[in-house]
Amino acid sequence: MTLSLHNIFFDFQLCGARIPRRILAARPVISGALSVALVSAVLAYKAQAEAAAGGGAEVQDVPAVSLSASKAAFIPGATERPEDANRHGVFPVRLEWSIAGLPAVREVRIERRLYGSGAFETVAVVPAEPPEFIDRNEDALPGETYCYRISAALPARGELAAESSGYGALTYLAYIDEYNESVMLSHSKMTLMHKHPNLAKLGKEQAEGAISGTLSYRTKVRGFHGIVLMDYAGYSDVPGWILDGSTNTKANLAANGMMFSCVRCAGMYPGAVYYDDIQIKKGAARGGFYTVEPEGFPCGTVAWDAVRAEREELLPRPQEDEAFGDVEYDEAAAGGGI
């Protein structure tokens, strides 16, 4: 058998393979007939390179398991009704997995634990196909994150496992209830809004969030109406809730009126809360409804009287005979159109 070493060398380089040092060393001195051993070595390397490049035998997949758990996600068929949530207003979590290189796997074990504490507990053992499971955790609370683990048993290789963390979305009522925790904490840091009589509320002040951001308070009056402007900028007192936007109020001499504007939320539960239909009666929110729009969900409404009253005192209740007085009102500062 006679082959040109130059041709073999050139052809081998096209494969993108690494040339063995012993073959490179032989190149300058060997030509014409090559030993069978040398040809075999070159062709073996060439076959290896072609296989890696897809031109030879198919490379077997390395066995692997991956898992993804949803976070406050809308899940068709599982988050569309209040009845889909548990008693705490928390919707299910969707688990999705993939198993590569393990065609013989028929079932997987799903385990769960509260993130950062405790041991895993088995939730279910389910078929590997379809690769999805809806976890309806009856004990999950708003603000809790769970760690999930999926495992596949292999008699010859032991067990392969993967982990992911997630948590369920909230019902509209649970969303506004948790959101108001942040609002009430922010209001507790203000001083002007809690003063009496109402004229003592005039002015401006600012408070800082325990975690981040600021809340600014301003008041303006014009004729027989008063305006309270409260602006959140990256404000956070509660882990998982970051507020940006405004909760503004316009009221008459009897401290009756309406709220307006919107606050957008980031963190664990992205979304928005709209105030345009909240009624102010005698200086506090006492009627109407919120419009709530969690990210990925359609807008929903929550009646004011469906929310716990102790979390709804958005403005302190004034004496009935108090008035704002006839003070000049800066319409531009209030955003106009009021």
TIZA-764752 format. One record per residue: x negated, y, z negated of N, C-alpha, C in turn; residue in three letters. Coordinates in steps of 0.05 Angstrom, whole numbers, padded with zeros to 5 digits, always signed. Each point is the difference from the previous one (the first is absolute). Layout:
TIZA-764752
XYZXYZXYZALA;...
end
This chain:
TIZA-764752
-00017-00023+00000+00017+00023+00000-00018+00025+00000MET;+00004+00017+00019-00016+00025+00002+00018+00024-00001THR;-00007+00018-00018+00015+00025-00003-00019+00023-00003LEU;+00007+00023+00009-00016+00024-00004+00004+00011-00028SER;-00021+00002-00015+00003+00012-00026+00010+00028+00001LEU;-00008+00015+00020+00010+00028+00003+00030+00000+00003HIS;+00011-00018+00017+00029+00000+00004+00014-00007-00026ASN;-00010-00020-00014+00013-00008-00025-00001+00023-00020ILE;-00024+00013-00002-00004+00022-00019+00020+00023+00007PHE;+00002+00007+00025+00018+00022+00009+00029-00007-00006PHE;+00008-00025+00007+00027-00008-00004+00007+00000-00029ASP;-00019-00008-00016+00005-00001-00029+00003+00027-00012PHE;-00015+00020+00010+00003+00027-00010+00028+00011+00006GLN;+00011-00007+00023+00027+00010+00007+00021-00010-00020LEU;-00005-00022-00013+00019-00010-00019+00000+00016-00026CYS;-00019+00017-00003-00001+00016-00024-00012-00015-00024GLY;-00013-00022+00005-00010-00017-00021-00029+00008-00008ALA;-00007-00007-00024-00027+00005-00009-00019-00022+00011ARG;-00022+00008+00014-00018-00019+00012-00019-00012-00022ILE;-00001-00026-00003-00018-00011-00020-00029+00008+00004PRO;-00014+00005-00022-00027+00010+00002-00018-00019+00015ARG;+00005-00027-00004-00018-00019+00014+00004+00001+00030ARG;+00024+00007+00010+00004+00002+00029-00012+00025+00011ILE;+00002+00022-00015-00013+00025+00008-00030-00003+00002LEU;-00011-00015-00018-00029-00004+00000-00009-00017+00023ALA;+00017-00018+00009-00007-00018+00022+00003+00013+00028ALA;+00015+00022+00001+00007+00012+00026-00023+00008+00018ARG;-00021+00011-00011-00022+00009+00018-00016-00023+00012PRO;+00001-00023-00012-00019-00021+00009+00014-00023+00013VAL;+00026-00002-00003+00014-00023+00011+00015+00009+00025ILE;-00002-00015+00021+00016+00005+00024+00003-00026+00015SER;+00018+00000+00019+00005-00024+00015+00015-00020-00017GLY;-00010-00024-00002+00014-00021-00015-00001+00005-00029ALA;+00023-00004-00013+00003+00004-00029+00005-00027-00013LEU;-00009-00003-00023+00006-00025-00015+00029-00002-00006SER;+00009-00024-00001+00029-00005-00007+00006+00012-00027VAL;-00018-00001-00019+00004+00011-00027+00005+00030+00001ALA;-00017+00014+00016+00003+00029+00001+00026+00008+00013LEU;+00007-00014+00022+00025+00006+00013+00024-00005-00019VAL;-00001-00021-00014+00021-00006-00019+00003+00021-00021SER;-00022+00010-00010+00001+00021-00020+00012+00026+00011ALA;-00008+00007+00025+00011+00024+00012+00030-00003+00005VAL;+00008-00022+00012+00028-00004+00006+00017-00002-00025LEU;-00011-00010-00022+00015-00002-00025+00005+00028-00011ALA;-00019+00018+00001+00003+00028-00008+00020+00014+00017TYR;-00001-00006+00027+00018+00013+00018+00029-00009-00005LYS;+00004-00025-00005+00027-00010-00006+00011+00013-00025ALA;-00018+00003-00020+00009+00013-00025+00008+00029+00004GLN;-00016+00014+00017+00007+00028+00006+00026+00003+00015ALA;+00004-00018+00019+00025+00001+00016+00024-00006-00017GLU;-00003-00018-00019+00023-00006-00018+00007+00024-00017ALA;-00021+00014-00010+00005+00024-00016+00013+00022+00016ALA;-00007+00000+00026+00012+00021+00017+00026-00008+00013ALA;+00010-00023-00007+00026-00008+00011-00002-00017+00025GLY;-00025-00005+00009-00003-00015+00025-00003-00030-00005GLY;-00002-00009-00025-00003-00028-00006+00022-00010-00017GLY;-00007-00019-00018+00020-00012-00017+00011+00021-00019ALA;+00026-00002-00007+00013+00019-00018-00010-00003-00028GLU;-00007+00023-00013-00010+00000-00027+00024-00003-00019VAL;-00002-00018-00019+00022-00005-00018+00003+00023-00019GLN;+00025+00009-00006+00006+00021-00018-00009-00007-00029ASP;-00010+00020-00014-00006-00004-00028+00026+00002-00016VAL;+00007-00019-00017+00025+00001-00015+00002+00025-00016PRO;+00023+00014+00001+00004+00025-00015+00029+00004-00006ALA;+00005+00013-00023+00028+00007-00007+00000+00030-00007VAL;+00019+00015+00010+00003+00028-00007+00029+00005-00009SER;+00003+00021-00017+00026+00006-00012+00004+00030+00000LEU;+00025+00009+00005+00007+00028-00002+00026+00003-00015SER;+00000+00017-00021+00024+00005-00016+00010+00028+00005ALA;+00026+00004+00004+00011+00026+00006-00001+00019-00024SER;+00000+00026+00005+00000+00021-00020+00022+00019+00005LYS;+00021+00000-00016+00023+00018+00002+00011+00000+00029ALA;+00002-00023+00012+00007-00001+00028+00030-00006+00004ALA;+00010+00010+00022+00027-00007+00009-00001-00027+00013PHE;+00016-00019-00009+00000-00027+00010+00028-00007+00010ILE;+00004-00002+00026+00027-00006+00010+00011-00025-00013PRO;+00025+00004-00009+00014-00023-00013-00006-00004-00029GLY;-00020+00015-00010-00008-00004-00028-00001+00026-00016ALA;+00003+00023+00013-00001+00026-00014+00022+00019+00009THR;+00021-00011+00011+00021+00017+00012+00023+00006-00018GLU;+00003-00014-00022+00022+00004-00019-00010+00002-00028ARG;+00013+00015-00017-00009+00001-00029-00001-00028-00012PRO;+00018-00018+00009+00001-00027-00011-00025-00016+00007GLU;-00015+00009+00020-00025-00014+00007-00022+00005-00021ASP;+00003+00020-00016-00021+00007-00020+00006-00016-00026ALA;-00020-00001-00018+00004-00012-00026+00014+00020-00018ASN;+00003-00008-00026+00016+00017-00018-00014+00026-00007ARG;-00026+00002+00007-00015+00025-00005-00001+00018+00025HIS;+00013-00008+00022+00001+00016+00024-00025-00004+00017GLY;-00014-00023-00003-00023-00006+00016+00007-00021+00022VAL;-00006+00006+00024+00005-00018+00023-00022-00021+00001PHE;+00005-00021+00017-00020-00022+00003-00025+00009+00014PRO;-00020-00017-00002-00026+00003+00014-00001-00021+00022VAL;-00010+00008+00024-00003-00019+00022-00030-00008+00001ARG;-00004-00027+00001-00027-00011+00003-00002-00011+00028LEU;-00022+00006+00013-00006-00011+00027-00028-00011+00000GLU;-00004-00023+00012-00026-00012+00000-00007-00012+00027TRP;-00025-00006+00004-00010-00014+00023-00020-00021-00008SER;+00000-00022+00014-00018-00023-00006-00014-00007+00026ILE;-00026+00004+00001-00016-00006+00024-00017-00025-00004ALA;+00000-00017+00021-00017-00023-00001+00010-00023-00017GLY;+00025+00002-00009+00012-00020-00017+00027-00009+00010LEU;+00001-00013+00023+00025-00008+00012+00016-00020-00017PRO;-00014-00014-00018+00014-00022-00015+00014+00010-00025ALA;-00003+00026-00007+00012+00011-00024+00030+00001+00004VAL;+00015-00012-00018+00029-00001+00002+00014+00018-00021ARG;-00013+00005-00022+00013+00017-00021-00022+00016-00015GLU;+00009+00021-00012-00017+00018-00015+00012+00005-00027VAL;-00017+00006-00019+00009+00007-00027-00003+00030-00004ARG;+00021+00013-00010+00001+00029-00005+00000+00005-00030ILE;-00019+00017-00009-00002+00006-00028+00000+00030-00004GLU;+00007+00009-00024+00003+00029-00006-00009+00006-00028ARG;-00011+00023-00004-00005+00011-00027+00001+00030+00001ARG;+00005+00012-00023+00000+00029-00002-00029+00010+00005LEU;-00003+00019+00016-00026+00009+00009-00017+00009-00025TYR;-00024-00012-00002-00018+00008-00021+00003-00015-00026GLY;+00019-00018-00002+00003-00015-00025+00014-00026+00005SER;-00004-00019-00020+00014-00025+00001-00011-00020+00020GLY;+00011-00024-00001-00008-00021+00018+00020-00004+00022ALA;-00008-00011+00022+00019-00005+00022+00021-00021-00009PHE;+00024+00005+00010+00022-00020-00004+00011-00007+00027GLU;+00007-00025+00003+00011-00009+00026+00028+00012+00004THR;+00004+00012+00023+00026+00011+00008+00015-00021+00017VAL;-00014-00012+00019+00013-00019+00018-00021-00016+00015ALA;+00008-00023+00010-00016-00016+00019+00018-00002+00025VAL;-00010+00011+00022+00017+00003+00024-00014-00011+00024VAL;+00015-00006+00022-00013-00008+00025-00019+00022+00010PRO;-00022-00009+00013-00019+00020+00010+00012+00016+00024ALA;+00020-00011+00013+00014+00013+00022+00030+00001-00007GLU;+00012+00023+00005-00012+00025+00009-00017+00013-00022PRO;-00020+00016+00008-00019+00010-00019+00010+00025-00014PRO;+00021-00002-00015+00012+00023-00013+00017-00010-00024GLU;-00001+00017-00021+00016-00006-00024+00010+00026-00013PHE;+00025+00000-00008+00011+00024-00014+00001-00006-00030ILE;-00015+00015-00015-00001-00004-00029+00019+00018-00014ASP;+00021-00011-00011+00020+00015-00015-00006-00003-00030ARG;-00017+00018-00009-00010-00001-00027+00019+00014-00019ASN;+00015-00015-00016+00020+00011-00017-00011+00016-00023GLU;-00026-00003-00006-00012+00014-00023-00015+00025+00008ASP;-00003+00005+00026-00016+00023+00009+00012+00026-00009ALA;-00017+00018-00009+00009+00027-00009-00012+00021+00020LEU;+00014+00023+00002-00012+00022+00016-00028+00007-00010PRO;-00018+00004+00018-00027+00007-00007-00019-00023-00004GLY;+00010-00024+00000-00017-00024-00004-00009-00010+00027GLU;-00026-00009+00001-00011-00013+00023-00007-00028-00007THR;+00006-00019+00019-00005-00028-00005-00022-00010+00019TYR;-00016-00019-00010-00020-00013+00016+00011-00027+00008CYS;-00002-00006+00026+00010-00026+00010-00024-00016+00010TYR;+00004-00026-00002-00020-00019+00011+00014-00022+00015ARG;-00011-00006+00023+00011-00023+00016-00023-00020+00003ILE;+00006-00025-00002-00020-00021+00002+00010-00023+00017SER;-00019-00012+00014+00006-00024+00016-00020-00022-00008ALA;+00011-00023-00007-00016-00022-00009-00009-00017+00024ALA;-00026-00007+00000-00012-00016+00021-00014-00024-00013LEU;+00009-00024+00005-00012-00023-00013-00030-00002+00004PRO;-00010+00007+00023-00028-00004+00006-00017+00025-00007ALA;+00013+00023-00005-00015+00025-00004+00008+00014-00025ARG;+00017-00011-00016+00009+00014-00024+00023+00019+00006GLY;-00002+00025-00011+00022+00019+00003-00010+00026+00011GLU;+00014+00011+00019-00005+00027+00010+00021+00019-00009LEU;-00008+00024-00009+00020+00019-00011-00006+00028+00009ALA;+00020+00017-00002-00003+00029+00006+00018+00015-00019ALA;-00007+00026-00006+00015+00016-00018+00007+00027+00013GLU;+00022+00012-00010+00008+00027+00009+00018+00011-00022SER;+00001+00027-00002+00017+00013-00020+00022+00015+00014SER;+00023+00002-00014+00023+00014+00012+00022+00005-00021GLY;+00021+00014+00008+00022+00006-00018+00024+00008+00017TYR;+00024-00003-00011+00024+00005+00014+00008+00029+00001GLY;+00015+00007+00020+00012+00027+00002+00021+00003-00022ALA;+00010+00025-00003+00020+00006-00020+00027+00007+00013LEU;+00021-00007-00014+00027+00010+00009+00000+00030-00002THR;+00019+00013+00013+00002+00029+00000+00002+00010-00029TYR;+00017-00013-00016+00004+00008-00028-00026-00003-00016LEU;-00014-00023+00003-00025-00004-00014-00021+00020+00009ALA;+00000+00006+00026-00019+00019+00010+00003+00027-00013TYR;+00024+00011+00000+00005+00027-00011-00005-00001-00030ILE;+00006-00022-00013-00004-00002-00029-00030+00001-00007ASP;-00016-00015+00015-00029+00001-00005-00012+00027+00009GLU;+00010+00011+00021-00010+00026+00009+00005+00021-00021TYR;+00023-00001-00013+00007+00020-00020-00018-00002-00024ASN;-00013-00022-00005-00019-00002-00022-00022+00021+00004GLU;-00010+00002+00025-00020+00020+00006+00011+00028-00002SER;+00024+00004+00010+00012+00027-00001+00003+00009-00029VAL;+00010-00017-00017+00006+00009-00028-00026+00005-00015MET;-00021-00016+00006-00026+00004-00013-00011+00027+00009LEU;+00003+00007+00025-00010+00025+00010+00015+00024-00012SER;+00026-00003-00004+00016+00022-00012-00008+00004-00029HIS;-00008-00021-00014-00007+00003-00028-00025+00017-00004SER;-00015+00005+00021-00025+00016-00001+00006+00030+00004LYS;+00024+00006+00009+00006+00028+00006+00011+00013-00025MET;-00002+00027-00002+00010+00015-00023+00022+00019+00008THR;-00003+00015+00022+00019+00020+00007+00028-00011+00005LEU;+00001-00023+00013+00026-00011+00008+00017-00009-00024MET;-00013-00003-00024+00014-00009-00023+00008+00023-00019HIS;-00005+00025+00008+00005+00023-00017+00029+00009+00002LYS;+00009+00015-00021+00026+00013+00000-00004+00028-00011HIS;+00016+00020+00010+00020-00002+00021-00012-00004+00028PRO;+00017+00000+00020-00010-00006+00026-00020+00020+00011ASN;+00002+00025-00008-00019+00020+00009-00028-00006-00010LEU;-00002-00016-00022-00026-00008-00010-00014-00021+00018ALA;+00016-00011+00018-00011-00020+00018-00015+00012+00024LYS;+00003+00026+00004-00012+00013+00023-00030+00000-00003LEU;-00013-00004+00023-00029+00000+00000-00011-00023+00016GLY;-00025-00007-00005-00013-00022+00014-00020-00013-00018LYS;-00004-00026+00004-00020-00015-00015-00008-00025+00016GLU;-00020-00014-00009-00010-00023+00014-00009-00021-00020GLN;+00005-00025+00007-00009-00022-00017-00015-00020+00017ALA;-00019-00015-00013-00015-00019+00014+00010-00028-00006GLU;-00001-00018+00020+00007-00027-00005-00021-00015-00016GLY;+00009-00020-00016-00019-00015-00016-00020-00015+00017ALA;+00008-00007+00025-00018-00015+00018-00011+00019+00022ILE;+00018+00016+00012-00009+00017+00021+00021+00022+00006SER;-00008+00020+00015+00019+00020+00011+00011+00020-00019GLY;+00018+00017+00010+00012+00022-00015+00030+00002+00005THR;+00013+00012-00020+00028+00008+00003+00002+00030-00005LEU;+00010+00014+00019+00003+00029-00003+00029+00008-00003SER;+00005+00018-00019+00027+00009-00007+00002+00030+00006TYR;+00021+00008+00015+00005+00029+00005+00030+00005-00002ARG;+00008+00023-00009+00028+00008+00000+00004+00027+00013THR;+00022+00003+00013+00008+00025+00013+00030+00003-00004LYS;+00009+00025-00003+00029+00005-00001+00007+00023+00018VAL;+00025-00002+00010+00010+00021+00017+00030+00003-00005ARG;+00008+00024-00009+00028+00004-00006+00010-00020-00021GLY;+00019-00016+00008+00012-00019-00020-00010-00029+00004PHE;-00022-00003+00014-00011-00027+00004-00029-00001-00008HIS;-00008-00024-00011-00028-00004-00007-00011-00024+00016GLY;-00026+00001+00004-00013-00021+00015-00023-00012-00017ILE;-00001-00026-00002-00022-00013-00013-00015-00017+00021VAL;-00026+00006+00003-00016-00013+00020-00021-00017-00014LEU;+00000-00026+00005-00020-00018-00013-00014-00016+00022MET;-00026+00005+00003-00015-00012+00022-00021-00020-00011ASP;+00002-00024+00011-00020-00021-00007-00021-00002+00022TYR;-00025-00002-00009-00022-00003+00019-00019-00022-00009ALA;+00004-00024+00012-00016-00023-00008+00002-00007-00029GLY;+00024+00005-00011+00004-00002-00030+00005-00029-00008TYR;-00014-00009-00021+00004-00027-00010-00005-00001-00030SER;+00020-00009-00014-00002-00007-00029+00002-00030-00005ASP;+00012-00014+00020+00005-00028-00003-00015-00015+00021VAL;-00016-00021-00007-00014-00015+00021+00020-00011+00021PRO;-00007+00004+00025+00017-00010+00022+00019+00020+00011GLY;+00002+00024-00012+00018+00021+00010-00015+00026+00003TRP;-00001+00010+00025-00013+00025+00007+00020+00017+00014ILE;+00006+00024-00010+00022+00017+00010-00011+00024+00015LEU;+00013+00006+00023-00005+00024+00016+00027+00010+00010ASP;+00005+00026-00005+00025+00012+00009+00012+00018-00022GLY;+00026+00004+00002+00013+00019-00018+00027-00010-00010SER;+00006+00008-00025+00027-00004-00011+00010+00028-00008THR;+00016+00012+00017+00008+00028-00003+00030+00001-00008ASN;+00007+00022-00013+00027+00004-00009+00009+00029+00004THR;+00025+00003+00009+00013+00026+00002+00026-00001-00017LYS;+00002+00018-00019+00024+00000-00018+00011+00028-00004ALA;+00025+00002-00007+00013+00026-00005-00001+00007-00030ASN;+00014+00021-00008-00001+00010-00027+00009-00021-00021LEU;+00018-00018+00009+00009-00021-00018-00018-00024+00000ALA;-00023+00003+00014-00020-00022+00002+00011-00024+00015ALA;+00018+00006+00020+00010-00021+00017-00011+00005+00029ASN;-00007-00022+00014-00010+00003+00027-00008-00026+00012GLY;-00020+00000+00016-00009-00024+00014-00031-00001+00000MET;-00010-00024+00004-00028-00004+00004-00006-00002+00030MET;-00025+00003+00008-00007-00003+00028-00030-00008+00001PHE;-00008-00008+00024-00028-00008+00006-00004-00030-00004SER;-00025-00009+00002-00007-00028+00002-00027-00005-00013CYS;-00003-00023-00012-00026-00009-00010-00008-00026+00014VAL;-00024+00000+00010-00011-00024+00013-00018-00015-00019ARG;+00002-00026-00001-00014-00016-00019-00021-00017+00014CYS;-00023-00003-00012-00021-00018+00010-00008-00018-00024ALA;-00016-00020+00007-00008-00019-00021+00012-00027+00004GLY;+00010-00012-00021+00012-00027+00002+00025+00000+00017MET;+00016+00021-00002+00026+00000+00013+00003+00025+00017TYR;-00012+00001+00024+00002+00023+00017+00029+00005+00008PRO;+00006+00025+00003+00028+00007+00008+00006+00029-00005GLY;+00025+00007-00001+00009+00028-00004+00026+00000-00015ALA;+00003+00022-00016+00025+00005-00015+00010+00027+00007VAL;+00025+00002+00010+00012+00025+00008+00021+00009-00020TYR;-00001+00027-00006+00016+00011-00022+00024+00017+00010TYR;+00004+00001+00026+00019+00020+00011+00029-00004-00009ASP;+00006-00023-00012+00028-00005-00008+00003-00004-00030ASP;-00020+00009-00015+00001-00001-00030+00012+00026-00010ILE;+00021-00003-00016+00014+00023-00011-00012+00009-00027GLN;-00001+00026-00004-00009+00011-00026+00025+00011-00014ILE;+00004-00009-00025+00022+00009-00016-00010+00008-00028LYS;+00004+00026-00007-00009+00010-00025-00030-00005-00005LYS;-00015+00004+00022-00029+00000-00002-00013-00027+00003GLY;+00015-00021+00006-00013-00026+00003+00013-00015+00023ALA;-00015-00020+00010+00011-00018+00020+00022-00017-00012ALA;+00025+00003+00010+00022-00014-00012+00020-00009+00021ARG;-00008-00005+00024+00019-00011+00020-00013-00002+00027GLY;+00015-00010+00019-00010-00004+00027-00016-00026+00003GLY;-00019+00000+00019-00015-00025+00005-00027+00007+00012PHE;-00019-00018-00005-00026+00000+00012+00001-00015+00027TYR;-00017+00009+00019-00005-00016+00023-00028-00011-00002THR;-00003-00026+00001-00025-00014-00004-00008-00014+00025VAL;-00026+00002+00007-00010-00012+00025-00027-00014-00005GLU;+00001-00024-00012-00026-00014-00003-00011-00006+00028PRO;-00027+00000+00002-00013-00005+00025+00008-00027+00012GLU;+00009+00000+00025+00008-00025+00013+00029-00006-00003GLY;+00014+00014-00018+00029-00005-00005+00017+00023+00012PHE;+00025-00006+00006+00018+00022+00008+00007+00017-00024PRO;+00009+00024+00004+00008+00018-00022+00023-00012-00015CYS;+00000+00004-00026+00022-00009-00017+00007+00022-00020GLY;+00023-00001-00012+00008+00020-00019+00004-00012-00028THR;-00006+00016-00020+00004-00009-00028+00015+00022-00014VAL;+00024-00006-00010+00016+00020-00015-00015+00008-00025ALA;+00002+00026-00007-00013+00010-00024+00009-00016-00024TRP;+00026-00005-00003+00010-00013-00024-00006-00029-00001ASP;-00013-00011+00021-00009-00028-00001-00028-00002-00013ALA;-00013+00022-00003-00027+00001-00011+00002+00006-00030VAL;-00017-00011-00016+00001+00004-00029-00002+00030-00006ARG;+00020+00010-00016+00002+00028-00005-00024+00012-00013ALA;-00014-00015-00018-00022+00012-00014-00024+00006+00018GLU;+00001-00010+00025-00021+00005+00019+00008+00022+00021ARG;+00024+00011-00003+00010+00018+00020+00001+00029-00009GLU;-00010+00007-00024+00001+00028-00009-00022+00016+00014GLU;+00005+00005+00026-00021+00013+00016-00003+00030-00008LEU;+00020+00011-00012-00002+00027-00010+00012+00001-00028LEU;-00012+00014-00020+00012+00001-00027+00027+00014+00001PRO;+00017-00009-00018+00027+00011+00000+00001+00027-00014ARG;+00008+00022+00014+00001+00026-00013+00026+00005-00014PRO;+00001+00022-00016+00025+00008-00012+00019+00010+00022GLN;+00026-00005-00003+00019+00005+00021+00003+00030+00006GLU;-00007+00018-00019+00004+00028+00005-00026+00013+00009ASP;-00021-00015+00007-00025+00011+00009+00001+00006+00030GLU;-00015+00019+00009-00001+00007+00028-00029+00006+00008ALA;-00005-00001+00026-00027+00006+00010-00005+00030+00001PHE;+00021+00015+00004-00003+00029+00002-00006+00009+00029GLY;+00001+00026+00004-00004+00011+00027-00029+00008+00004ASP;-00016-00019+00008-00029+00005+00004-00006-00005+00030VAL;-00018+00015+00011-00006-00002+00029-00010-00029+00006GLU;+00009-00010+00022-00006-00028+00008-00017+00001+00026TYR;-00022-00014-00001-00018-00001+00023+00008-00024+00018ASP;+00016+00005+00021+00010-00022+00016-00022-00015+00015GLU;-00021+00014+00008-00022-00013+00014-00014-00020-00017ALA;-00003+00007-00026-00014-00018-00018+00016-00025-00004ALA;+00026+00002+00002+00018-00023-00004+00003-00017+00025ALA;-00011+00008+00022+00002-00015+00025+00021+00010+00018GLY;+00015+00020-00008+00020+00012+00017+00025-00017+00003GLY;+00021+00012+00011+00024-00014+00005+00017-00007-00024GLY;-00004+00013-00022+00014-00007-00024+00021+00022-00006ILE;
end
